[in-house]
């Protein structure tokens, strides 16, 4: 089913809260909600903000038309139903740019509106930001592990069809070079790439048995010698031999999808060079994560393909962001539940760096207070206006902007922040809230 309206991509209780609030003055009180992560996922030293652009797009489609009303009127009173029929977000949103690093306590997004308008957006905001930021954070670690070698995202078959599109977009922000997902190419302009699967080679089986050379010849005829041939469907040594016999020494690349990738890459490189295909690249894939990529750093691998470990929860644990009410009619409010505390009052943040560009700390302070000092360090404001009066602020940063921002941000981390080992956040957060 195609979903063009996003109003029901939410939790039931968002609507029952609105129904109860509309019977009281609280519904119309001016409020501030903030999105932040109390902590980073285990083993992570930084997070990457992604999904903000998607959120702004989806907000424009958060409407209650006849189909949506038919669902909610089953459990809501008539007055609430009519309020929802006319719902249009009319508040303001500020937030970190996509591609920005974040740390525990960072006010990643700030929503200012009436209670009823703003509380209704909780699930939409968190589902987008938690998913996309988790993917971008995982992908950034892979990019760091790969160094200058490109990575192709190919996880579409391992996740929900719509999550696959969002994942490709987030991975591109993090620095991956291309995706296998064509909808991400159409919708967001992410470069697409791909050639053939094992099924293509297996399809060339006749009465006399498998004919790998025929499969390779058909692919080269259709796509040219610059294509990538998958050489490990049968015997990999014979597969490389067949690939060069069919395509010649100008073959673009061969792909290895299973086995001990480091050992195989070395053997394939030696074989390619011996056959004269010294410029033919080696692509490896097969459940790669940042640790596997790092272990292949010394091997003759030219391109990585990543999928399952990037788009699933095991490789990209949730960012753990929450959406909390912090201010009502200018009065700070805070949650005091054990291990789930929040800090009251609307906040802003600056990032302090040395003259070399290395980040020293993130400083969170009262939004209505003075900008803090940092002993001669360079300070950079982190939030920008995203929505004013319910309308997007134009122009919003592009995907290219986000890629460049993240690349610069990773360079600015203290060196230990790029490590794959467990440890504290790479940059401490300091609160100046008194």
C-alpha positions in Angstrom: 0.0 0.0 0.0 1.3 3.4 -0.9 1.4 6.0 1.9 1.3 9.6 0.7 -0.2 11.0 4.0 2.0 10.6 7.1 -0.6 11.5 9.8 -1.2 7.8 10.8 2.5 7.0 10.9 2.1 7.6 14.6 1.2 6.0 18.0 -2.4 5.8 19.2 -1.6 7.6 22.4 -0.5 10.8 20.6 -4.1 11.2 19.6 -5.6 10.3 22.9 -3.3 12.9 24.6 -4.6 15.5 22.2 -8.2 14.5 22.9 -7.7 14.9 26.6 -5.6 18.1 26.3 -8.3 19.8 24.1 -10.7 19.7 27.0 -8.3 21.7 29.1 -6.3 25.0 28.6 -3.1 23.0 28.3 -3.8 22.2 24.6 -3.2 25.9 23.7 -0.2 26.6 26.0 3.0 27.5 24.2 5.4 24.7 24.7 9.0 23.6 23.7 9.8 20.0 23.0 13.4 18.9 22.5 15.0 15.9 20.8 18.2 14.5 22.4 19.9 11.2 23.2 20.7 10.5 26.8 23.6 8.3 25.8 25.2 6.9 22.8 24.8 3.2 21.8 27.2 0.9 23.5 30.7 1.1 21.9 29.9 4.3 20.0 32.0 7.5 20.4 29.9 9.9 18.4 26.6 10.0 16.6 25.6 11.5 13.2 22.4 13.5 12.6 20.4 12.3 9.6 16.8 12.4 8.6 16.1 16.1 9.3 15.4 16.8 5.6 13.1 13.8 5.4 11.3 15.0 8.5 10.6 18.4 7.0 9.3 16.7 3.8 7.0 14.4 5.8 5.7 17.1 8.0 4.1 18.8 4.9 2.1 15.6 4.4 1.0 15.2 8.1 -2.7 15.8 7.4 -6.0 14.1 8.4 -8.0 13.6 5.2 -11.1 11.5 4.9 -9.2 8.1 5.1 -7.3 9.1 8.2 -10.4 10.5 9.8 -12.2 7.2 9.2 -9.6 5.5 11.4 -9.4 8.0 14.3 -13.1 8.7 14.6 -13.5 5.1 15.9 -11.9 6.1 19.2 -12.0 9.9 19.4 -14.7 12.3 20.3 -16.3 14.5 17.5 -14.6 17.7 18.7 -11.1 16.2 18.5 -11.9 14.7 15.1 -12.8 18.1 13.8 -9.7 19.6 15.3 -7.6 17.0 13.5 -9.4 17.5 10.2 -8.1 21.1 10.3 -4.6 20.2 11.7 -1.7 22.1 10.2 1.5 22.5 12.1 2.0 26.2 12.5 5.0 26.3 14.9 8.8 26.7 14.6 11.5 24.1 14.4 15.2 24.5 14.9 17.8 21.8 14.7 21.2 20.5 13.9 22.1 20.2 10.2 22.2 16.8 8.7 25.7 15.5 8.8 26.4 17.2 12.1 28.0 15.1 14.8 26.0 14.8 18.1 26.8 13.7 21.6 24.8 12.9 24.7 22.5 15.8 25.6 22.8 17.5 22.3 19.6 19.4 21.6 19.3 17.9 18.1 15.8 19.3 17.4 13.7 21.9 19.1 9.9 22.2 18.4 8.0 25.3 19.5 4.2 25.3 19.2 1.1 24.8 21.2 1.1 21.6 23.3 -1.6 19.9 21.1 0.3 20.8 17.9 3.7 19.7 19.1 2.9 16.6 21.1 1.2 15.1 18.0 4.6 15.0 16.2 6.5 12.9 18.7 6.4 9.6 16.9 6.9 11.0 13.4 10.0 12.9 14.6 11.5 10.1 16.5 10.9 7.3 14.0 12.7 9.3 11.3 15.5 10.7 13.3 16.2 7.5 15.2 16.3 5.4 12.1 18.3 7.7 9.8 20.8 8.8 12.5 21.4 5.1 13.4 22.2 4.3 9.8 24.4 7.3 9.2 26.3 6.7 12.5 27.0 3.1 11.5 27.9 4.1 8.0 30.3 6.8 9.2 32.3 4.2 11.1 32.5 2.1 8.0 33.7 5.0 6.0 36.4 5.7 8.5 37.5 2.1 8.5 37.6 2.0 4.7 39.8 5.1 4.4 39.9 6.2 0.8 38.3 3.1 -0.6 34.6 3.5 -1.7 31.7 1.7 -0.2 28.5 0.7 -2.0 25.3 0.4 0.1 23.3 -2.8 -1.0 21.1 -3.6 1.9 17.6 -3.2 0.3 16.8 -6.9 0.5 17.5 -7.0 4.3 15.1 -4.4 5.5 11.6 -2.9 4.9 11.2 -1.6 1.4 10.7 2.0 2.6 13.4 1.8 5.2 15.7 0.7 2.4 15.3 4.1 0.7 15.8 6.1 3.8 18.9 3.9 4.7 20.4 4.6 1.3 20.0 8.3 1.8 21.5 8.3 5.3 24.4 6.1 4.2 25.1 8.6 1.4 25.3 11.4 3.9 27.9 9.4 5.8 30.1 9.1 2.7 29.1 5.9 1.0 29.6 6.3 -2.8 26.5 4.7 -4.2 23.5 2.5 -3.5 21.8 -0.4 -5.2 18.4 1.1 -4.4 16.8 2.8 -7.5 14.1 4.6 -5.5 16.8 6.4 -3.5 18.4 7.4 -6.8 15.1 8.7 -8.1 13.9 10.5 -5.0 17.1 11.8 -3.5 19.7 11.6 -6.3 21.9 9.1 -4.6 24.1 7.5 -7.3 23.1 3.9 -8.0 25.3 0.9 -8.9 25.0 -2.8 -9.4 25.6 -5.6 -12.0 24.5 -9.2 -11.4 23.8 -11.8 -8.7 24.7 -15.5 -8.5 21.3 -16.3 -10.0 22.4 -14.8 -13.3 25.4 -17.1 -13.5 23.4 -20.1 -12.3 20.8 -19.3 -15.0 23.3 -20.3 -17.7 23.0 -24.0 -16.9 22.2 -26.4 -19.7 22.2 -30.1 -20.5 26.0 -30.1 -20.3 26.1 -28.3 -17.0 26.9 -24.8 -15.8 28.3 -22.4 -18.4 30.0 -19.5 -16.4 31.7 -18.2 -19.5 28.4 -17.8 -21.3 27.0 -15.8 -18.4 30.0 -13.5 -18.3 29.9 -13.1 -22.1 26.2 -12.1 -21.9 26.9 -9.6 -19.2 29.8 -8.0 -21.0 27.9 -7.8 -24.2 25.1 -6.0 -22.5 27.1 -3.8 -20.1 30.6 -3.5 -21.6 34.0 -4.6 -20.3 33.8 -2.0 -17.5 31.3 -4.1 -15.7 31.9 -6.1 -12.5 31.8 -9.9 -12.8 30.8 -12.1 -9.8 33.5 -14.8 -9.8 32.7 -17.0 -6.9 29.5 -18.8 -7.9 31.6 -22.0 -8.5 35.3 -22.2 -8.3 36.8 -18.7 -7.8 40.1 -19.4 -9.5 38.4 -20.7 -12.5 35.9 -17.9 -12.3 38.7 -15.3 -12.5 40.2 -17.1 -15.4 36.9 -17.2 -17.2 36.2 -13.6 -16.5 39.5 -12.4 -18.1 39.2 -14.8 -21.1 35.7 -13.3 -21.8 36.3 -9.6 -21.0 40.0 -9.3 -21.6 42.5 -7.5 -19.4 40.4 -4.3 -19.4 37.7 -5.8 -17.2 36.4 -3.2 -14.8 36.2 -5.4 -11.6 35.5 -8.8 -10.1 33.4 -9.3 -7.0 33.9 -11.8 -4.2 30.9 -12.4 -2.1 31.8 -15.2 0.3 34.7 -17.0 2.1 37.8 -15.7 3.8 37.8 -12.3 1.9 41.3 -11.3 2.9 42.9 -14.5 1.7 40.8 -14.6 -1.4 41.4 -11.0 -2.3 45.2 -11.6 -2.2 44.9 -14.7 -4.4 42.6 -13.0 -6.8 44.9 -10.0 -7.1 47.9 -12.2 -7.8 45.9 -14.1 -10.4 44.6 -10.9 -12.1 48.1 -9.4 -12.2 49.5 -12.6 -13.6 46.9 -12.6 -16.3 47.7 -9.0 -17.2 44.6 -7.5 -15.7 46.5 -5.2 -13.4 43.9 -2.5 -13.4 40.9 -4.7 -12.8 39.5 -3.9 -9.4 38.4 -6.2 -6.6 35.0 -5.7 -5.0 34.2 -7.6 -1.8 30.8 -8.1 -0.1 29.1 -10.4 2.3 27.9 -9.2 5.7 30.7 -6.7 6.1 30.7 -4.3 9.1 33.2 -1.7 10.2 35.3 -4.3 12.0 35.5 -6.6 9.0 36.3 -3.6 6.8 39.1 -2.6 9.2 40.5 -6.1 9.1 40.8 -5.9 5.3 42.6 -2.6 5.4 45.9 -4.2 4.4 44.4 -6.4 1.7 44.2 -5.6 -2.0 40.5 -4.6 -1.9 39.4 -1.7 -4.0 35.6 -1.4 -3.2 33.4 -2.7 -0.4 29.7 -3.6 -0.6 27.8 -3.4 2.7 24.2 -4.5 3.4 22.9 -6.5 6.4 25.2 -5.0 9.0 24.3 -1.5 8.0 20.5 -1.6 7.7 19.7 -3.9 10.5 19.6 -3.3 14.3 22.7 -5.4 15.0 24.9 -3.2 12.9 23.1 0.1 13.3 21.7 0.2 16.9 19.0 2.8 17.5 20.2 6.2 18.2 18.0 6.3 21.4 16.7 9.8 20.8 13.8 11.0 22.9 11.2 13.8 22.4 10.7 15.6 25.7 8.6 18.6 26.9 11.1 21.0 28.5 9.1 24.3 28.7 5.5 25.4 29.1 4.6 29.1 28.7 8.2 30.0 29.4 8.4 27.9 32.5 11.0 25.0 32.6 9.6 21.5 33.2 11.7 18.4 33.7 11.2 14.6 34.0 12.7 13.2 37.2 12.1 9.4 36.7 15.2 7.4 37.6 17.6 7.0 34.7 15.3 8.9 32.5 15.8 12.4 33.8 15.6 15.5 31.5 16.8 19.0 31.9 14.2 21.7 31.9 14.1 24.8 29.8 14.7 25.5 26.1 18.4 25.1 25.3 20.9 25.9 22.6 24.3 24.5 21.9 27.7 25.6 20.7 30.7 23.4 19.8 34.1 24.6 21.0 37.3 23.8 19.0 40.9 24.7 19.1 42.4 26.8 16.3 43.5 23.6 14.7 39.9 22.6 14.3 39.9 19.8 16.9 36.7 19.7 18.9 37.2 20.2 22.6 33.6 20.1 24.0 30.0 20.7 23.3 28.3 23.4 25.5 24.6 23.3 26.1 23.1 26.5 27.6 19.8 28.3 28.1 18.3 29.4 24.9 17.3 32.7 26.5 20.7 33.1 28.2 24.0 34.6 27.1 26.2 32.6 24.8 28.9 31.0 27.0 32.6 31.7 26.9 35.2 29.0 26.3 38.6 30.4 27.2 39.6 31.6 23.7 38.3 28.5 21.9 36.5 28.9 18.6 32.7 28.5 19.1 30.2 27.4 16.5 26.4 27.5 16.9 24.8 24.1 16.1 21.1 24.8 15.6 19.7 26.5 12.5 16.1 27.5 11.7 14.3 24.7 9.8 10.6 25.7 10.0 9.0 29.0 10.7 5.2 29.4 11.1 4.8 25.8 9.8 6.7 26.4 6.6 10.2 25.2 5.7 13.0 27.8 5.8 14.5 28.0 2.4 17.0 27.0 1.3 17.5 23.9 3.5 21.0 22.3 3.4 21.4 19.7 0.6 22.6 16.1 0.8 26.0 17.3 -0.7 26.2 19.9 2.1 25.5 17.1 4.7 28.3 14.8 3.2 30.8 17.6 3.3 29.8 18.6 6.8 30.2 15.1 8.2 33.5 14.6 6.4 34.8 17.8 8.0 33.3 16.8 11.4 35.1 13.4 11.4 38.4 15.1 10.7 37.8 17.5 13.6 37.3 14.7 16.2 40.1 13.9 18.7 42.0 11.0 17.2 40.7 8.5 19.7 37.1 9.4 18.7 37.6 7.5 15.4 38.6 4.3 17.1 36.3 1.3 17.0 37.0 0.3 20.6 34.6 1.0 23.4 35.1 4.2 25.4 33.5 7.4 26.5 32.0 9.9 24.0 34.8 11.5 21.9 33.7 14.9 23.0 32.3 15.8 26.5 29.1 17.8 26.9 29.1 20.7 29.4 25.9 22.2 30.7 25.6 25.9 31.5 22.0 26.1 32.7 22.2 28.2 35.9 
